[in-house]
Amino acid sequence: MMKQMLRLLVLFVILLSACKKDNESYDGFVKVKDGNFYLNGEEYHFFGANYWQGMNLGAPKGGDRERLIRELDHLKSLGITNLRVLAASEGDSLMRYCVHPALQTGPGEYKEEIWQGLDFLLAEMAKRKMKAVMVLGNFWTWSGGFPQYLRWAGMGEVPYPQEPEFSWQNFTDYTKQFYFNQAAQEMMQNHIVAVINRVNSLTGIAYKDDATIMAWQLANEPRGYDVPEAFRKWTRATSKFIKGLDANHMVCLGTEGNTSGKAAGVNVFTDNDDPNIDYITMHIWAQNWGWYKPGQSDSVFVDMLDKVNKYWDDHVTVARKLNKPIVLEEFGIARDDCSYNVNSTSHCRDNFFEYIFSKVHDSQTNGGRVKGFNFWSYSGEGRPAQAGQFWKKGDPFIGDPPHELQGWYGVYNTDSTTLNLFKQYKL
């Protein structure tokens, strides 16, 4: 009798294990199936934040780990369970409008202190059951990205559009050379290998085996401009490369979707029609795209919302065709009257955020394709050294990156009217 009971128990354990392996996975990794995210067999939805500075704050010397812990606790209390963070920054001493200290200071040359900052961030997120989207590159200068790789590849100085002698056209013409420069691409590939195989110095877990990580993201807002074929050749090769290194994690592009016009050389359907891209990313920049800025009339605000709805619907239609979920991973707007003053009100932002929150919440609860968001961006306890000026080495890290005027879009830990919205829509 005892032997028979033992046999039945063993059989039960085997069947249970087989069921778990067959039904997505119960190992803590977020997966995609039938247009949905799943975590441990259940649908996964989230409200999230952009928190790119987490790696630098976590550094044991130049960072501020106590601040990082307080900010993670604050985010968790708001219902934020997903953070989009830098897993790469490239910057030698000459790189301007860029995060310093950078993780990579020369091709293959790393600051272990910043690696340890990323280790600490992931370890603390795991304690709070948060998931991380790990950004591996950047089209813009603020984390080094493509421009820094091109400089290292001998393509000359970066034409910074923040400086009067250069335009954004000069900059984009420079940066799109990345898609044709084998040396620059190999430098980035080498970093991808390094970060995926990194073993966390605190937990002993390799990043490729760490369920705290939700996905690898190719780059922040990569664009094709007038070379979309070369752009997509790179995205397809790179997503396949990542999948070959790591079978546990999802991969996404990091593009804005369609952006507000065709000149950016991106197409949400064509770009994401790739078996190695697991879900669609979408950004909505109403102010940057000229749809609205705080202080304009209510009628302009309403017209902006109409544009948001059409943009949203266009991307949802593509998601249905591709049978993939969407994450709205960037959206933001300035404080009232476009002020950079930390004490300025944020009524326009609150109205915009509430509208976006309600749309995402409705999608999550009614089977829509948009499964989560990461608002732009969380500044927490950080305050700009000089509001309305560009970031300089040694300045506090806030949500506004170094290539943008400080105090523009970041949400502070004291912005109570904005933060209360998170509690209202908390999952």
KOLFI-136092 format. One record per residue (C-alpha): z negated, y negated, x. Coordinates in steps of 0.001 Angstrom, whole numbers. Example, Ala and Ser with C-alpha at 12.3 -4.5 7.8 and 13.67 -1.06 7.14 Angstrom:
// KOLFI-136092
<w = -7800	v = 4500	u = 12300>
<w = -7140	v = 1060	u = 13670>
This chain:
// KOLFI-136092
<w = 0	v = 0	u = 0>
<w = -968	v = -2403	u = 2789>
<w = 2266	v = -1662	u = 4694>
<w = 4315	v = -2316	u = 1566>
<w = 2581	v = -5678	u = 1018>
<w = 3214	v = -6653	u = 4635>
<w = 6893	v = -5741	u = 4295>
<w = 7144	v = -7889	u = 1154>
<w = 5410	v = -10785	u = 2894>
<w = 7755	v = -10587	u = 5873>
<w = 10775	v = -10416	u = 3545>
<w = 9520	v = -13464	u = 1645>
<w = 9126	v = -15487	u = 4847>
<w = 12635	v = -14505	u = 6004>
<w = 14182	v = -15448	u = 2651>
<w = 12303	v = -18761	u = 2563>
<w = 13499	v = -19600	u = 6057>
<w = 17076	v = -18701	u = 5174>
<w = 16965	v = -20853	u = 2047>
<w = 15723	v = -23827	u = 4017>
<w = 18442	v = -23464	u = 6620>
<w = 21081	v = -23102	u = 3928>
<w = 19938	v = -26091	u = 1846>
<w = 20633	v = -29026	u = 4141>
<w = 17720	v = -28738	u = 6555>
<w = 13991	v = -29181	u = 6397>
<w = 13684	v = -30358	u = 9977>
<w = 13252	v = -34070	u = 9239>
<w = 16825	v = -35127	u = 10065>
<w = 18708	v = -37243	u = 7531>
<w = 21986	v = -35592	u = 6520>
<w = 24939	v = -36385	u = 4250>
<w = 26181	v = -34124	u = 1471>
<w = 28393	v = -34926	u = -1525>
<w = 28148	v = -38668	u = -998>
<w = 24359	v = -38735	u = -714>
<w = 21748	v = -38869	u = 2024>
<w = 19259	v = -36006	u = 2106>
<w = 15962	v = -35686	u = 3923>
<w = 14173	v = -32336	u = 3780>
<w = 16178	v = -31280	u = 745>
<w = 15575	v = -34459	u = -1266>
<w = 17780	v = -37517	u = -1742>
<w = 16977	v = -40234	u = 788>
<w = 17047	v = -43926	u = -181>
<w = 15545	v = -46825	u = 1701>
<w = 14797	v = -50506	u = 1996>
<w = 15086	v = -51504	u = 5646>
<w = 15208	v = -54323	u = 8169>
<w = 17115	v = -55359	u = 11254>
<w = 14577	v = -55312	u = 14069>
<w = 16717	v = -55355	u = 17198>
<w = 13917	v = -56793	u = 19349>
<w = 11692	v = -53717	u = 18944>
<w = 12805	v = -52218	u = 22263>
<w = 11817	v = -55341	u = 24202>
<w = 8540	v = -55804	u = 22359>
<w = 7625	v = -52207	u = 23192>
<w = 8008	v = -52683	u = 26947>
<w = 4695	v = -51999	u = 28760>
<w = 4780	v = -55172	u = 30903>
<w = 7047	v = -57902	u = 29568>
<w = 6702	v = -56866	u = 25932>
<w = 3926	v = -57182	u = 23395>
<w = 2910	v = -53783	u = 22102>
<w = 26	v = -55097	u = 20026>
<w = 2387	v = -57440	u = 18195>
<w = 4858	v = -54583	u = 17714>
<w = 2169	v = -52380	u = 16159>
<w = 1057	v = -55155	u = 13801>
<w = 4645	v = -55862	u = 12759>
<w = 5423	v = -52202	u = 12109>
<w = 2293	v = -51968	u = 9975>
<w = 3368	v = -55093	u = 8088>
<w = 6870	v = -53750	u = 7481>
<w = 5467	v = -50434	u = 6309>
<w = 3177	v = -52236	u = 3847>
<w = 6247	v = -53928	u = 2351>
<w = 7953	v = -50602	u = 1741>
<w = 10312	v = -50891	u = 4711>
<w = 11029	v = -47396	u = 6033>
<w = 14229	v = -47860	u = 8038>
<w = 14901	v = -50091	u = 11062>
<w = 18223	v = -50931	u = 12668>
<w = 17434	v = -51374	u = 16360>
<w = 19130	v = -51804	u = 19706>
<w = 19481	v = -48630	u = 21748>
<w = 21538	v = -50507	u = 24321>
<w = 21532	v = -53899	u = 25979>
<w = 23620	v = -54868	u = 28980>
<w = 23020	v = -58025	u = 30949>
<w = 23097	v = -58974	u = 34582>
<w = 21515	v = -62230	u = 35776>
<w = 24696	v = -64216	u = 35026>
<w = 25141	v = -63047	u = 31413>
<w = 24427	v = -65887	u = 28986>
<w = 23547	v = -65933	u = 25279>
<w = 22185	v = -62438	u = 25822>
<w = 18889	v = -60560	u = 25564>
<w = 16902	v = -60606	u = 28803>
<w = 15496	v = -58452	u = 30219>
<w = 18309	v = -56066	u = 29360>
<w = 18052	v = -52292	u = 29462>
<w = 21113	v = -51968	u = 31718>
<w = 21415	v = -54574	u = 34472>
<w = 24490	v = -53095	u = 36156>
<w = 26768	v = -50120	u = 35496>
<w = 24359	v = -47181	u = 35310>
<w = 21437	v = -49301	u = 36586>
<w = 18487	v = -49280	u = 34201>
<w = 15127	v = -51003	u = 33850>
<w = 12717	v = -48145	u = 33197>
<w = 10311	v = -50601	u = 31580>
<w = 12814	v = -51283	u = 28773>
<w = 13515	v = -47564	u = 28374>
<w = 9783	v = -47131	u = 27918>
<w = 9856	v = -49915	u = 25344>
<w = 12365	v = -47925	u = 23298>
<w = 10245	v = -44792	u = 23772>
<w = 7206	v = -46649	u = 22450>
<w = 9093	v = -48076	u = 19481>
<w = 10327	v = -44626	u = 18409>
<w = 6907	v = -43057	u = 18903>
<w = 5253	v = -45718	u = 16731>
<w = 7949	v = -45475	u = 14069>
<w = 7405	v = -41715	u = 13911>
<w = 3718	v = -42287	u = 13168>
<w = 4757	v = -44370	u = 10145>
<w = 7525	v = -41977	u = 9014>
<w = 10178	v = -44633	u = 9627>
<w = 13796	v = -43880	u = 10535>
<w = 15855	v = -45692	u = 13189>
<w = 19549	v = -46561	u = 13260>
<w = 20354	v = -46774	u = 16968>
<w = 23005	v = -49366	u = 17879>
<w = 24926	v = -48331	u = 21007>
<w = 27090	v = -51387	u = 21660>
<w = 28096	v = -54854	u = 20495>
<w = 31272	v = -56844	u = 19956>
<w = 29263	v = -60048	u = 20435>
<w = 27420	v = -61266	u = 23528>
<w = 23847	v = -61191	u = 22279>
<w = 23086	v = -57736	u = 23679>
<w = 25734	v = -57842	u = 26411>
<w = 28008	v = -55290	u = 24793>
<w = 31758	v = -55244	u = 25234>
<w = 31886	v = -58625	u = 27029>
<w = 29413	v = -57518	u = 29706>
<w = 31252	v = -54235	u = 30275>
<w = 34495	v = -56192	u = 30670>
<w = 32883	v = -58507	u = 33226>
<w = 31667	v = -55481	u = 35172>
<w = 35180	v = -54051	u = 34960>
<w = 36564	v = -57147	u = 36706>
<w = 38072	v = -58922	u = 33701>
<w = 36684	v = -62341	u = 34640>
<w = 34088	v = -64593	u = 33088>
<w = 33257	v = -64495	u = 29398>
<w = 34605	v = -67498	u = 27431>
<w = 31402	v = -68203	u = 25498>
<w = 32315	v = -69860	u = 22186>
<w = 28959	v = -71660	u = 22163>
<w = 30270	v = -73850	u = 24987>
<w = 32634	v = -76750	u = 24225>
<w = 35490	v = -75675	u = 26467>
<w = 35985	v = -72381	u = 24608>
<w = 36730	v = -71363	u = 21015>
<w = 35983	v = -68232	u = 19006>
<w = 39664	v = -67354	u = 19434>
<w = 39204	v = -67441	u = 23213>
<w = 36218	v = -65157	u = 22887>
<w = 37776	v = -62601	u = 20558>
<w = 40939	v = -62463	u = 22684>
<w = 38703	v = -61627	u = 25644>
<w = 36503	v = -59065	u = 23909>
<w = 39260	v = -57065	u = 22220>
<w = 40467	v = -56135	u = 25710>
<w = 37667	v = -53561	u = 25644>
<w = 39889	v = -51235	u = 23573>
<w = 42419	v = -51088	u = 26413>
<w = 40079	v = -51061	u = 29407>
<w = 39295	v = -47529	u = 30523>
<w = 36696	v = -48588	u = 33086>
<w = 34706	v = -50579	u = 30506>
<w = 34872	v = -47736	u = 28008>
<w = 33697	v = -45224	u = 30601>
<w = 30675	v = -47423	u = 31369>
<w = 29744	v = -47362	u = 27700>
<w = 30337	v = -43612	u = 27468>
<w = 28007	v = -43118	u = 30409>
<w = 25333	v = -45072	u = 28577>
<w = 25862	v = -43015	u = 25432>
<w = 25236	v = -39860	u = 27460>
<w = 22126	v = -41425	u = 29012>
<w = 20557	v = -42528	u = 25738>
<w = 21311	v = -39369	u = 23766>
<w = 19859	v = -37209	u = 26541>
<w = 16893	v = -39509	u = 27189>
<w = 13534	v = -37688	u = 26958>
<w = 10854	v = -39891	u = 25428>
<w = 8216	v = -40541	u = 28085>
<w = 5463	v = -40589	u = 25442>
<w = 6402	v = -37738	u = 23105>
<w = 8381	v = -35489	u = 25426>
<w = 11137	v = -35239	u = 22798>
<w = 14772	v = -35776	u = 23773>
<w = 16399	v = -38459	u = 21671>
<w = 19048	v = -35978	u = 20523>
<w = 16220	v = -33840	u = 19097>
<w = 14173	v = -36695	u = 17625>
<w = 14161	v = -36756	u = 13820>
<w = 12858	v = -40344	u = 13888>
<w = 16454	v = -41307	u = 14644>
<w = 18610	v = -41390	u = 11514>
<w = 21970	v = -42184	u = 13108>
<w = 23872	v = -43367	u = 16142>
<w = 25941	v = -46494	u = 15512>
<w = 29017	v = -47137	u = 17640>
<w = 28519	v = -50891	u = 17889>
<w = 27372	v = -53999	u = 16103>
<w = 30300	v = -55436	u = 14130>
<w = 33226	v = -54113	u = 16188>
<w = 36522	v = -55653	u = 15091>
<w = 40144	v = -54836	u = 15761>
<w = 41743	v = -58258	u = 15186>
<w = 45461	v = -57917	u = 15951>
<w = 45058	v = -54531	u = 17697>
<w = 43626	v = -52369	u = 14875>
<w = 45337	v = -49203	u = 16113>
<w = 43682	v = -49495	u = 19521>
<w = 40375	v = -50272	u = 17813>
<w = 40563	v = -47154	u = 15650>
<w = 41661	v = -45015	u = 18568>
<w = 38432	v = -46039	u = 20298>
<w = 36203	v = -45526	u = 17232>
<w = 37637	v = -42069	u = 16579>
<w = 37351	v = -40958	u = 20190>
<w = 33816	v = -42322	u = 20510>
<w = 32502	v = -40827	u = 17269>
<w = 33914	v = -37438	u = 18297>
<w = 32344	v = -37857	u = 21740>
<w = 28900	v = -38516	u = 20218>
<w = 29166	v = -35542	u = 17872>
<w = 29978	v = -33370	u = 20867>
<w = 26730	v = -34446	u = 22521>
<w = 24432	v = -34357	u = 19496>
<w = 24799	v = -32123	u = 16448>
<w = 21560	v = -33298	u = 14813>
<w = 22299	v = -36915	u = 13996>
<w = 24730	v = -38812	u = 11825>
<w = 27237	v = -41310	u = 13222>
<w = 28382	v = -44600	u = 11670>
<w = 30660	v = -47439	u = 12769>
<w = 28555	v = -50602	u = 12394>
<w = 31488	v = -52595	u = 11016>
<w = 31123	v = -55272	u = 8368>
<w = 33415	v = -53334	u = 6053>
<w = 36427	v = -55494	u = 5270>
<w = 34853	v = -58858	u = 6233>
<w = 36021	v = -61855	u = 4216>
<w = 39601	v = -61795	u = 5509>
<w = 42261	v = -59571	u = 7060>
<w = 42372	v = -61400	u = 10405>
<w = 39356	v = -59429	u = 11693>
<w = 41509	v = -56299	u = 11885>
<w = 39164	v = -53943	u = 10033>
<w = 39753	v = -51893	u = 6911>
<w = 36862	v = -50122	u = 5250>
<w = 38962	v = -47209	u = 4022>
<w = 41073	v = -46565	u = 7109>
<w = 38232	v = -47162	u = 9559>
<w = 35849	v = -44768	u = 7804>
<w = 38439	v = -42104	u = 6997>
<w = 37192	v = -40025	u = 9912>
<w = 35306	v = -36699	u = 9648>
<w = 32972	v = -37780	u = 12449>
<w = 31838	v = -40885	u = 10546>
<w = 29143	v = -39808	u = 8102>
<w = 28588	v = -42966	u = 6085>
<w = 30002	v = -46434	u = 5501>
<w = 28409	v = -49640	u = 6761>
<w = 28826	v = -52933	u = 4931>
<w = 27721	v = -56471	u = 5827>
<w = 27676	v = -59442	u = 3455>
<w = 27575	v = -62879	u = 5099>
<w = 27966	v = -65342	u = 2241>
<w = 27105	v = -68378	u = 4366>
<w = 29050	v = -67373	u = 7486>
<w = 32124	v = -66669	u = 5378>
<w = 31987	v = -70066	u = 3661>
<w = 31006	v = -68787	u = 216>
<w = 27750	v = -70731	u = -43>
<w = 25121	v = -72569	u = 1949>
<w = 21625	v = -73580	u = 819>
<w = 21648	v = -76970	u = -858>
<w = 24926	v = -76539	u = -2696>
<w = 25034	v = -76627	u = -6475>
<w = 24066	v = -73820	u = -8823>
<w = 27714	v = -73404	u = -9785>
<w = 28645	v = -72696	u = -6152>
<w = 25790	v = -70168	u = -5985>
<w = 27097	v = -68395	u = -9095>
<w = 30624	v = -68406	u = -7675>
<w = 29245	v = -66884	u = -4474>
<w = 27608	v = -64077	u = -6445>
<w = 30976	v = -63326	u = -8062>
<w = 32468	v = -62946	u = -4585>
<w = 29556	v = -60718	u = -3545>
<w = 30127	v = -58506	u = -6590>
<w = 33834	v = -58131	u = -5913>
<w = 33205	v = -57354	u = -2237>
<w = 30564	v = -54813	u = -3239>
<w = 32808	v = -53163	u = -5836>
<w = 35743	v = -52900	u = -3424>
<w = 33576	v = -51027	u = -938>
<w = 32033	v = -48771	u = -3586>
<w = 35537	v = -47802	u = -4703>
<w = 36366	v = -46765	u = -1136>
<w = 33105	v = -44842	u = -863>
<w = 34016	v = -42817	u = -3938>
<w = 37443	v = -42032	u = -2502>
<w = 35950	v = -40920	u = 807>
<w = 32911	v = -39320	u = -880>
<w = 30519	v = -41069	u = 1480>
<w = 27367	v = -43163	u = 943>
<w = 27104	v = -46841	u = 1922>
<w = 24377	v = -48798	u = 3672>
<w = 24329	v = -52592	u = 3308>
<w = 22996	v = -53071	u = 6813>
<w = 23284	v = -56846	u = 7230>
<w = 22855	v = -59739	u = 4819>
<w = 21007	v = -63008	u = 5159>
<w = 21008	v = -66679	u = 4423>
<w = 19386	v = -69788	u = 5905>
<w = 16276	v = -71585	u = 4738>
<w = 16589	v = -74403	u = 2207>
<w = 18918	v = -77249	u = 3234>
<w = 19931	v = -75068	u = 6207>
<w = 16745	v = -76102	u = 7993>
<w = 15598	v = -74387	u = 11216>
<w = 12032	v = -75585	u = 10701>
<w = 9664	v = -72600	u = 10393>
<w = 7756	v = -74383	u = 7610>
<w = 10802	v = -75074	u = 5445>
<w = 10990	v = -73437	u = 2031>
<w = 13343	v = -70576	u = 1261>
<w = 14077	v = -70763	u = -2468>
<w = 17832	v = -70246	u = -2035>
<w = 17234	v = -67266	u = 243>
<w = 14747	v = -65790	u = -2217>
<w = 17238	v = -66042	u = -5073>
<w = 19936	v = -64433	u = -2958>
<w = 17650	v = -61681	u = -1684>
<w = 16377	v = -60890	u = -5174>
<w = 19932	v = -60498	u = -6415>
<w = 20819	v = -58148	u = -3547>
<w = 17563	v = -56194	u = -3892>
<w = 18205	v = -55645	u = -7596>
<w = 21768	v = -54428	u = -6938>
<w = 20637	v = -51964	u = -4278>
<w = 17721	v = -50761	u = -6391>
<w = 20023	v = -50239	u = -9372>
<w = 22437	v = -48278	u = -7181>
<w = 19650	v = -46108	u = -5803>
<w = 18155	v = -45295	u = -9186>
<w = 21434	v = -44788	u = -11075>
<w = 23460	v = -42647	u = -8706>
<w = 25450	v = -45446	u = -7095>
<w = 27004	v = -45256	u = -3656>
<w = 24860	v = -47900	u = -1938>
<w = 21825	v = -45940	u = -780>
<w = 19955	v = -48457	u = 1328>
<w = 19846	v = -51830	u = 3021>
<w = 18660	v = -53469	u = 6234>
<w = 18110	v = -57188	u = 5673>
<w = 18829	v = -59667	u = 8472>
<w = 16384	v = -60047	u = 9981>
<w = 12665	v = -59610	u = 10638>
<w = 11093	v = -62177	u = 12972>
<w = 7533	v = -61145	u = 12176>
<w = 4955	v = -63054	u = 14216>
<w = 7595	v = -64531	u = 16506>
<w = 8420	v = -68223	u = 16353>
<w = 11275	v = -70070	u = 18093>
<w = 10357	v = -71961	u = 21247>
<w = 12735	v = -74692	u = 20060>
<w = 13916	v = -74387	u = 16481>
<w = 17637	v = -75047	u = 16124>
<w = 18345	v = -74426	u = 19827>
<w = 19711	v = -71392	u = 21638>
<w = 17314	v = -68778	u = 22997>
<w = 16467	v = -68945	u = 26703>
<w = 14970	v = -66381	u = 29056>
<w = 11251	v = -66183	u = 28467>
<w = 11391	v = -67463	u = 24878>
<w = 9699	v = -65356	u = 22169>
<w = 11801	v = -62622	u = 20593>
<w = 12551	v = -63339	u = 16936>
<w = 15084	v = -62016	u = 14450>
<w = 17715	v = -64586	u = 15418>
<w = 19600	v = -63187	u = 18437>
<w = 20193	v = -65269	u = 21592>
<w = 23754	v = -66321	u = 20740>
<w = 22625	v = -68016	u = 17518>
<w = 20442	v = -71057	u = 16894>
<w = 16825	v = -69990	u = 16659>
<w = 15219	v = -70120	u = 13244>
<w = 18499	v = -69716	u = 11363>
<w = 18183	v = -66475	u = 9384>
<w = 14975	v = -64767	u = 10526>
<w = 12225	v = -63926	u = 8040>
<w = 8696	v = -64628	u = 9319>
<w = 5519	v = -62749	u = 8459>
<w = 4316	v = -65863	u = 6592>
<w = 7368	v = -66207	u = 4312>
<w = 5306	v = -65067	u = 1338>
<w = 7827	v = -65812	u = -1420>
<w = 10464	v = -63699	u = 314>
<w = 8070	v = -60920	u = 1289>
<w = 6714	v = -60599	u = -2247>
<w = 10186	v = -59560	u = -3356>
<w = 9937	v = -56447	u = -1200>
<w = 6742	v = -55464	u = -2982>
<w = 8399	v = -56068	u = -6341>
<w = 11286	v = -53703	u = -5601>
<w = 9318	v = -51320	u = -3387>
<w = 10511	v = -47738	u = -3819>
